[in-house]
Amino acid sequence: MENLFAYGSLKEEEVQENIFGRVLVGTPDKLIGYTKKIIEIEEEFGLTPYPIITATQNPEDSIKGVLYKLTERELQQADTYEGIHYKRIQVELQSNEIVWVYSAAI
């Protein structure tokens, strides 16, 4: 199984149903030393704002999210969903779990 930390739309049950065909069961956790910023991605009907994590190295900064366990196939499905504007990186959560998380591709 793969660990994935979600802090945005991947936490939404409707999104999970569409991507994975099921609702995921997760555990609340925190990513320390990061903040969330907004990027705008051009879509069919114009620019749409999306959250993105940014490393600050400041232990006072954190992002609340959910830790999910996924199959390798589901992780690849999440990659497809996130698209070209996001890349998957490994980070350590407050719980000391090593997880994948999506960050800006640029």
C-alpha positions as CSV (number, residue, x, y, z in Angstrom):
1,M,0.0,0.0,0.0
2,E,1.0,3.6,-0.6
3,N,0.6,6.5,1.8
4,L,-1.0,9.7,0.3
5,F,-1.6,12.9,2.2
6,A,-4.5,14.9,0.8
7,Y,-5.1,18.6,1.6
8,G,-7.4,19.7,-1.2
9,S,-10.0,18.2,-3.5
10,L,-8.7,14.6,-3.0
11,K,-10.4,14.7,0.5
12,E,-13.8,15.2,-1.2
13,E,-15.9,12.0,-1.3
14,E,-17.4,12.8,-4.7
15,V,-13.9,13.2,-6.2
16,Q,-12.8,10.0,-4.6
17,E,-15.8,8.1,-6.0
18,N,-15.0,9.5,-9.5
19,I,-11.3,8.7,-9.4
20,F,-11.1,5.5,-7.3
21,G,-14.6,4.1,-7.5
22,R,-14.8,4.2,-3.7
23,V,-14.7,6.5,-0.8
24,L,-11.4,6.4,1.0
25,V,-11.0,5.9,4.8
26,G,-8.3,8.1,6.2
27,T,-6.6,9.5,9.3
28,P,-6.3,13.2,10.1
29,D,-2.6,14.4,10.1
30,K,-0.5,17.5,9.6
31,L,2.3,18.5,7.3
32,I,4.7,20.7,9.3
33,G,6.9,23.3,7.7
34,Y,4.6,24.0,4.7
35,T,1.9,26.5,3.8
36,K,-0.9,26.4,1.2
37,K,-0.9,28.9,-1.6
38,I,-3.3,29.2,-4.5
39,I,-2.4,28.7,-8.1
40,E,-4.6,29.4,-11.1
41,I,-4.9,26.7,-13.7
42,E,-6.5,27.4,-17.1
43,E,-9.4,25.1,-17.7
44,E,-12.1,24.9,-20.3
45,F,-14.1,27.9,-18.9
46,G,-11.2,30.1,-17.7
47,L,-8.8,30.2,-14.8
48,T,-9.7,28.1,-11.7
49,P,-7.9,28.5,-8.3
50,Y,-6.3,25.4,-6.7
51,P,-4.4,24.9,-3.5
52,I,-0.7,24.0,-3.6
53,I,1.8,23.3,-0.8
54,T,4.9,25.4,-0.4
55,A,7.8,24.5,1.8
56,T,8.7,27.2,4.4
57,Q,11.0,25.2,6.7
58,N,9.2,27.1,9.5
59,P,7.9,24.6,12.2
60,E,5.1,27.1,13.0
61,D,3.6,26.5,9.5
62,S,1.4,23.5,9.0
63,I,-1.2,22.1,6.7
64,K,-4.1,19.9,8.0
65,G,-5.1,17.1,5.8
66,V,-5.9,13.4,5.7
67,L,-3.5,10.4,5.3
68,Y,-4.9,7.7,3.0
69,K,-3.6,4.2,2.1
70,L,-3.9,3.5,-1.6
71,T,-3.0,0.8,-4.0
72,E,-0.2,1.5,-6.5
73,R,-3.0,1.6,-9.2
74,E,-5.0,4.1,-7.2
75,L,-1.9,6.2,-6.7
76,Q,-1.4,6.3,-10.5
77,Q,-5.1,7.3,-10.9
78,A,-4.5,10.2,-8.5
79,D,-1.5,11.2,-10.6
80,T,-3.7,11.3,-13.7
81,Y,-6.3,13.3,-11.8
82,E,-3.8,15.9,-10.5
83,G,-2.4,16.4,-14.1
84,I,0.6,18.3,-15.4
85,H,0.4,21.2,-12.9
86,Y,1.2,18.9,-9.9
87,K,4.0,16.5,-9.1
88,R,4.1,13.9,-6.4
89,I,6.8,14.3,-3.8
90,Q,7.6,12.4,-0.5
91,V,7.4,14.2,2.8
92,E,7.2,13.3,6.5
93,L,4.0,14.1,8.4
94,Q,3.7,15.1,12.1
95,S,2.9,11.4,12.8
96,N,6.3,10.5,11.3
97,E,4.7,8.7,8.4
98,I,6.5,9.1,5.1
99,V,3.8,9.9,2.5
100,W,3.3,11.1,-1.1
101,V,1.8,14.6,-1.5
102,Y,1.2,16.7,-4.5
103,S,3.1,20.0,-5.0
104,A,3.6,22.4,-7.9
105,A,5.2,20.9,-11.0
106,I,7.0,24.2,-11.7
